[in-house]
């Protein structure tokens, strides 16, 4: 089992509306919009904007997988190797993931993304579950 695609980056922003407008003006497409975070796409790649009130995850980058079983296998492999990994959980946008830190302390996510990409929303949610 190996990673195959760097799928998104999540950054912290102070002003969600200002940041969202900037990235939309660059040509990104808004896929998920919540009061404290949003998810934009640029082609096949994602950008999550994490607002000041977002607490579920901090800045990170994510490797995307095509099957949930691949993420589970990566979770099992890393855990067996003694790497501290968070629990694998399902998200409301149709994805599933777990978080860990690399040896330098950087946060990363291993994420299952369903065929066709992240399921979008049309109504802002409460932001309680990260992409």
C-alpha positions in Angstrom: 0.0 0.0 0.0 1.4 3.4 -1.0 0.1 6.9 -1.5 -0.8 7.8 -5.0 -2.3 11.3 -5.0 -1.9 14.5 -3.0 -5.5 15.6 -3.1 -6.0 18.7 -0.9 -4.4 21.2 1.4 -6.1 22.8 4.3 -5.1 26.3 5.5 -6.2 28.5 8.3 -7.8 31.9 7.4 -8.9 34.8 9.5 -11.7 36.1 7.3 -13.7 33.3 5.6 -15.7 35.5 3.2 -12.6 37.5 2.1 -10.5 34.3 1.6 -13.4 32.5 -0.2 -13.9 35.4 -2.6 -10.2 35.5 -3.4 -10.0 31.8 -4.3 -13.3 31.9 -6.2 -12.0 34.9 -8.2 -8.9 32.8 -9.1 -11.2 30.2 -10.6 -11.7 27.7 -7.8 -15.2 26.0 -7.6 -17.0 26.0 -4.2 -18.0 22.5 -3.3 -18.8 22.7 0.5 -19.7 25.8 2.3 -20.1 26.0 6.1 -19.9 28.9 8.6 -16.5 27.9 9.8 -14.9 26.0 6.8 -15.3 25.5 3.1 -13.9 23.2 0.4 -12.9 24.5 -3.0 -11.7 22.6 -6.1 -9.2 23.6 -8.7 -9.4 20.9 -11.3 -9.0 17.6 -9.4 -7.3 19.2 -6.4 -8.9 20.6 -3.3 -8.3 23.5 -0.9 -10.0 23.6 2.5 -10.3 27.0 4.2 -10.5 26.6 7.9 -12.0 29.7 9.7 -11.0 31.0 13.2 -13.8 29.0 14.8 -13.0 25.7 13.1 -11.7 23.2 15.8 -12.0 19.7 14.2 -8.6 19.9 12.4 -5.7 22.3 11.9 -3.7 23.1 8.8 -2.7 19.9 6.9 -2.3 18.2 3.6 -4.1 15.1 2.5 -3.4 12.1 0.4 -6.5 10.8 -1.4 -7.5 7.2 -2.1 -10.1 5.7 -4.4 -11.4 3.1 -1.9 -12.2 3.2 1.8 -10.5 -0.2 2.1 -7.2 1.4 0.9 -7.4 4.0 3.7 -8.2 1.2 6.2 -5.2 -0.8 5.0 -2.9 2.3 5.3 -4.3 2.9 8.8 -3.6 -0.7 9.8 -0.1 -0.6 8.2 0.9 2.6 10.0 -0.5 1.4 13.3 1.4 -1.9 13.0 4.6 0.1 12.4 4.1 2.0 15.6 2.9 5.3 14.1 0.4 7.1 16.2 -2.7 7.4 14.1 -6.2 8.8 14.9 -9.3 6.8 14.4 -10.7 6.3 10.9 -14.1 8.0 10.7 -16.8 8.8 8.1 -17.6 12.4 7.2 -20.9 13.9 6.1 -19.5 14.8 2.7 -19.1 11.1 1.7 -15.4 10.8 2.6 -13.7 8.9 5.3 -10.3 9.6 6.9 -7.8 9.6 9.7 -5.1 12.0 10.8 -1.5 11.6 11.8 1.7 13.6 12.1 4.8 13.0 10.0 8.2 12.7 11.8 8.7 16.5 11.6 5.4 17.2 13.3 3.3 18.2 10.2 -0.3 17.1 10.2 -1.5 15.0 7.3 -4.7 13.2 6.5 -5.3 9.9 4.7 -8.7 10.3 3.0 -11.0 8.2 1.0 -12.7 10.2 -1.7 -15.7 8.6 -3.5 -15.8 8.3 -7.3 -17.0 11.6 -8.6 -15.4 13.6 -5.8 -16.6 15.2 -2.6 -20.4 15.3 -2.2 -21.3 19.0 -2.2 -23.8 20.8 -0.1 -26.1 23.7 -0.8 -26.8 24.8 2.7 -24.1 25.9 5.1 -23.6 23.4 7.9 -22.2 23.7 11.4 -18.6 22.6 10.4 -18.5 19.9 13.1 -16.9 17.3 10.8 -13.8 18.0 8.6 -13.3 17.0 5.1 
